[in-house]
Structures are given as structure tokens and as C-alpha cells.
Amino acid sequence: MALGSEFKSSGITANTPKTIWLNAGTIHKGLVCTDGVWNAEESLICATSGGSKLSIVPEFYDVPVDGALVKVKGLTVKVGETATLEINPIELKPEILNMAVIGDEKESETATGYMEMTSRAVMNEGDYIENLGYVGKTVDGKPIIILFDYAICTSGLELEGKNKEAAVPKFTFECIADLTPEADTLPWHIYYPKEA
């Protein structure tokens, strides 16, 4: 056997197509699995343009110990985390807009035939988005599901209208913990198919 012949020129295996995520995916609100079936169609909230971006980032603290000049295993402690989902909705329905601005919607008293959205100072329970989900697929067509139990839109609404282009704002949703004494982890989940 020649020296180094055990190393291949590629990491491709028979399982490679099962682990590559492909395409933009879909965005859901109230995504739940009941008796092994996801409510994908009912929970779909909008079409997107430009894909989505997920970020789950742990926050670390390196305990300062005199004499330790480098990071030391056991002295790096997880002290928090952030989880965000950035989407680019091309459908700007009132439900989508209200997630970004935290407002109230009512029939307009001044503009006949219109609904009107106005700012609200205090958040309501309904402003917390339950089971915000992103569903992508692998190359071989199996779903990958990312779910935030609770989220709020922290980016607000910023629109840029251009001639011959659709207005596509960026909305950033941040995963938040439920109100409990043990608020030390975020309620996010990544579901992926089991290997046969």
C-alpha cells in the first residue's frame, strides 16, 4: 500500500445526498407535529425571495485563571446563546407586516374600504410568534425542520421600493425563552430524518 493511499480526494459517501441542504425552504407560523404529521400547509405564512438565513450562536465565557495563557478545556463556560431566523418575504400580507411593527389592525374610519394598521405601545401575548418554523429539504428530498417555540421580530419594517423590482424587506426573528425561572436555554429545535 502506498503511503497516504487510505486518504481519498473527496469526502463524498453514499450518505452525502442525505445531508446536503438545498433550496430556499418555506416559512411557517404555528408549525406543529400531531400524530407524526406536520401541519405544513395550514402553517405556511408567506413566499420568500432571496432565501432565509438561520443563526444559532452560543455565547462563551473563558474563566480567567492566573498562569493560563490559552483557552483551557473545562474553563470555557456556555453563558448564553442567540438564535435568529432572517427571512425575505415577497408576500407583504397584513399578518406579516404586523409581526414586524407590533401594531393593531382595524377597519379604517377615515379611508372607506381600507383596513388600517397603527402602532401599539404594549406587546400582547399574540405578538409572540409560537412555533416559527423553517422547512428545507435535502438533495434526496427529505425535510429538515428548524423550529423556534417562541420568537419576535426584532428588525422592524424597512421597505425599499424600486422600479421593475418587488419590494422584499428583511425580517429578523429572534428565538426567545418562555417566562420560567430556568431561562438558561433557548427553545429551538432542529428535526432531521433518522437514518434507515
Secondary structure by P-SEA (a helix, b strand, c coil): ccccccccccccccccccccccccccccccccccccccccccccccccccbbbbbbbbbbbcccccccccccccccccccbbbbbbbbcccccaaaaaaccccccccccccccbbbbbbbccccccccccccbbbbbcccbbbbbbbbccccccccbbbbbbccccbbbbbbbbbbbcccccccccbbbbbbbccc
